[in-house]
Structures are given as structure tokens and as C-alpha cells.
């Protein structure tokens, strides 16, 4: 049990001793010249796992998505995505600033949009309309509650996009969770997309970093845009070593986070807090009419969670959360119910 139980997100605040050892022993070079061996190994590993030709290591998932959108959108171009997608709500309008792109939102159910809804969002090209260039899929869906895109839905969306000559990007920040929960490989999910981003600093427990994977040509262009964004690094192998450790040791253990999320959801239901999402991976959204007060009481008890919208609280299970933490959380909430 930990003094502070942080359920706000699946970022880890206490890297393991083994991961810290990997950081300390990292072989490094100048990544600006592509001479950092640990960064190169991470990028090659990520590309292989995702079934792509190449990958580029970046600081954040937000940067990876911004690069992907820049690869497929010029100023005034339109990208189609689900109405609660991360690039729309949580990336500070970065794609509008960096690419000049606009978003066309599609309604979804628990963050999952259908191929039919995507088809309806596509219009015949006209000189007075934005040029539609890409479709973006977020798997798992954050605001949907960690929900997983069914593979047949992804395939159907891909077919629609290809029919209209649109590119496809997967925001796979939590693609590892989707893969572990379904048994479908990351490469299989990624096979329908031109580019895919994924995070090492979410449930995998690395302190920093994401990657963007795609064709060799796309990643060569992404190098240019990363530098333009100020995202070049020097001895980045210190950070890449942690990401490598995470990929090699912490993927399969995500199943424990999923079990813990279901345990939390079951406990909340017994207490009387309505669970609002289908708990498929590591997120639990529950309702409370007095959410701000409840969060303040939880904080005083050493438990941190977040409010996503009025009356809705989100909890995320991760590497730092164990069974004792959940027991303590439910005990505190039981006293506040």
C-alpha cells in the first residue's frame, strides 16, 4: 500500500529499481545525428512490434499525434475523428497550430465510431470545402473509458477511408492495453493504418516517451518535423533505455491493471456509485452528483482521482496500484457514500 494512491492517469511516479538500473547503464550517443544506440534499438524494436518499416522516438504521445497529423494534412485540410478523441480534447489545439488542420468530428458510442458514421462524414470534394485527407482512430478510447475498437470495426473504417483515398492514423497511446485484453497483436491492429503512435509512459511505466511508426518515407519526414517542433535530443538513450525495459518486461502485466479496474468497478457498484463505462481495460468512470467535494475528501485521505466532466470521476489503474491500494480506496469511498 502506498502513502499516496494516484488514480488520475496511468503514468507511473515510482520507476522500479530494475528500470532505474537500465537508465543508469544505458549506452548513449548523439541522437540528433542518429548515433544513440539505445534510441536506435528502441525505434527498431517498436517498428518490429508494430509491423512497420520504421519508427521515431519522441517525448510524448501528443507530439507523436501532432507529427502524424502533419504528415497527412496541410493548412486547411480536414481530419476525421471521433467527437471525444484525445487530439481534439487534450492536445491544446496543437494540430491546428502546427499543421493548420481542422477536425471533423463523428459521434461514437463509448468513444468508438462506426464505419457508417465515418462514411457519413465524408463528402464529395468541392472547392469551397476543406480537403479531407485522413481518418484518426484512438485505440483504446480515453474518454470512452478505455474501450477497445473491435478489429472488424477498424477493418470497416479502413475500407471506407481507402475507398475515398484517405490516410489512416491510429492514436495507440494505450494500444498495449487493447492488445493484452484481446490477444490481438499490436502489428495486427497497426496493419490497417499508415501511421501508429504508442506510449511507453502510460501503463508500461517508463518515465518519458512515445513513438510514431510508419513507412520509411513517413518517418524520414517526421524527423524533419520533430526537429522543427524542437523535439531533437542528444543523449536520449538514457530515456530510451527505460522505454526498452518497459516494452520487454511490462506489457503482459497490463492484464493485472485490467483485473484491478474490474475489482474497483465491482466495489464501487456495491457501495452505490454508478459505473458509467464498460470496463474493458484499465479505466473506471463513475458518477457522483457532488464530484468536486468527493474528490477533495479523497485527496485529504491520500487518494487522487480526476473529474472529466460535471458529475463524472475517472480512476485509472496502473503499475503503481496494487490490491491494498484498491481496498483502501474503496474503504474511503464507502465512508463517503
Secondary structure, 3 states (H helix, E strand, C coil): CCCCEECCCCCCCCCCHHHHHHHHCCCCCCHHHCCCHHHHHHHHHHHHHHCCCEEEEECCHHHHHHHHHHHHCCCCCEEEEECCCHHHHCCCCHHHHHCCCEEEEECCECCECCHHHHHHHCCCCCCCCCCEEEEEEECCECCCCCECCCHHHHHHHHHHHHHCCCEEEEEECCHHHHHHHHCCCHHHHHCCCCEEEEECCCCCCCCCCEEEEECHHHHHHHHHHHHHCCCCCCCCHHHHHHHHHHHHHCCCCHHHHHHHHHHHHHHHHHHCCCECCCCCCCEEEEECCCHHHHHHHHHHCCEECEEEECCEEEEECCCCCCHHHHHHHHHHHHHHC
